[in-house]
């Protein structure tokens, strides 16, 4: 499970439309909206990091979105990192990356 | 509450995100955050990617980093971060992370033609030492070399600089920062006499006008760009101008976009200066009190080799221009000469020479740069009407000269990676100084940097082949003497002959003069121009190449020995960013496998050598300096003995674990706050090297207006770095600097002066006219800045009938330079998997190409395959293509000439000629 906190800034006059668009996106939850400044806090949940990055890009491409920036990244449950760490021993047993000897 | 764990986490993350950007957070949500983070430890850190220097907060649980957020208290990024910054922690966990030393072996022994085999650190250092001794015995101090980095932490760069310059007595150490901002440095020296910007990032909120010169900040300095956009949106009178050679993401946020032809920025700057004078907009009070006028020679070559001996047949015609150049129409007009005239390049040996001229001469030199002349030369989009382009140039001048407007000019690689990079930097100061719009909040010419510690390590520590810490220079006897005393090494230990700059180290390996080279924290065999030469040299000469890296980079692939490096949060470190802000981080987690910090690698290697190995007499061909016999470094061993050393002492003891440094002890709980230090543990002698070396280093800048605070101050919880010069207030507290050279903000300016450009370098110069020196007697220009006249110079290679397109190479938002780290992060890799070639749809059509077609892109120096992109984020004018260099599968920089700005020795990646055809 990959979770990220994203700040979206919409042009204030288009705020309701942007909030609606965000709400309709899979894996996106709108958590907080500040009308005066057009700022929206969303949390994205994605199966893997690829979907997470794609989601951010989709938000950036929504009409009337000025800025969409990742603020918070939670990866305590990232299975790739867990797998990587469990593979590590003292390092001496690792194989030589194939690219170096090709 | 009925919340599932997932809902609970989401509520917490939303609250944390809101808090980071200063939005209100409900009490209940605050409690959720506290519960989620119950067994986490947060710590401050700094991003290890670009030169912006964003503050981060990282959370660890045990030996694993579990979360990261932008630091809301960081004055640089204020709770924002870009997509690269987001992955500072994850880059440690790439699947092909290097975790053990690897040596090319055959039959159990080192063999240049062998395959990489895992070895112990002991075996690795044994071979590294054997090869070092071979190279040093054969070639002396100039036979060994170091490719350093603007991504070195400060103590890492400082230690290697000291090892090379005081230990090995070799100045062949140069950082990749040479290819990033050496032109900026050369201009800081020539104009102000001291390195680094006068302004700081707060200029963005103070100014009314921001002018980007060949700097695509929307992609390359994203967080600063967010601040610019925020300023633009909240203050309607603010204007943003994007001067660029092609339409890019920064154009979307600009009020005015000016597309100019490669290299013609030199002419546009002169047009602006000419207009400032013509419109009577010179701030004479400022100029008379604080500035002088100067110029230098034009016939300075292009930083290429003086011979075509090593040139590929196809590149010979360009390489020969190093000796003589036939002037084209525009260059001839801009230099007041005749078209077709052949000019011998007589000043290649001393390109930085300069002298005072009168204002009348300065004005006369600018005379040819009329709107008609410059517009015809500089218009970069063949499809734009000339009148429209002229109009835009007029508007640009209107913004600069408007007395009610504050103006900041920003630049990075567009100016710096330029065969006249030093000149175009100087020209930018020329216009700000003429207008008196410099060194004030919201007013100034602001040189940005590309790497996290290009300023802090490469420049301030002076890890260049001609520099010593804090604006000191190798050829200056007083600077060497000060350094030797501070380092407690004998007089004349330091070699007075500058070493090889980055491009020259590559050339030295190719021609057999460097036989041993070490690379830390950079990837020269992918990033340096004209790589076909250097790839071949690395594998086919007898140079032994050591690469310390975290991943199997192209440079690791061509190395003989690969040393696994600890990454960012696996070690302690400090960086200095583009606004002179020094920031720090602690080791959060132990290094993977056998990976170890560069600092440990450097000091451990030093243990293998004794003073007698280097401090006896050494031969340095071509050395000529006062007080030295020609071609020799004298023995300093007798003097060393008088100082209490023994010829048998090892370099680790003499240079690093000195009696003073050993007093700086670990553990240091007040600073460490429970964090570990693997370097301390491995050394085993109980000192805290990152702190001791920093405290040793800060002495160099104290009282020099380059003052840094004490190590412990930077590690305080309530500190988010500090901009130098750091000074102490009446209460003894450290206070950071803001705007340099301005009495109101800079305590180093003489009281009553208003402004004082107090840098000390190159402040006594001869006098002359536009043709040369007329009176060689040096005149003091202490306290003043120089307004340079520099002419237009044509790019040394331009499209012709055969190579008919301009090529520019550079970066993209998603990847860090050569992609060694970011291409391990799957989401970054997949969002930008391979390099593409951006081109205009009509250029594609004319070559019967369409989007996504595989093409050959060929220059005089090589050819590569790329996919055509005719849309997307960059819109090329006809006649011009762009390719990013992050993709190790493509090696775009094979196409680029290794010519440099002759003054700064920085390579030009931005204007070469190619042809494109279907693969």
Interface residues (C-beta under 8 A of the other chain):
Chain A: X1 X3 X4 X5 X6 X7 X29 X31 X32 X34 X39 X41 X42 X43 X45 X49 X50 X52 X53 X54 X56 X57 X66 X67 X69 X70 X71 X72 X73 X74 X75 X76 X78 X80 X81 X84 X85 X88 X89 X90 X91 X92 X94 X96 X97 X99 X100 X101
Chain B: X6 X9 X10 X11 X13 X14 X16 X17 X18 X20 X21 X23 X61 X64 X66 X67 X68 X69 X70 X79 X80 X81 X82 X83 X86 X89 X90 X93 X94 X95 X96 X97 X98 X99 X100 X102 X115 X116 X117 X118 X120 X226 X229 X233 X552 X556 X557 X562 X564 X592 X593 X594 X595 X825 X826 X827 X828 X830 X831
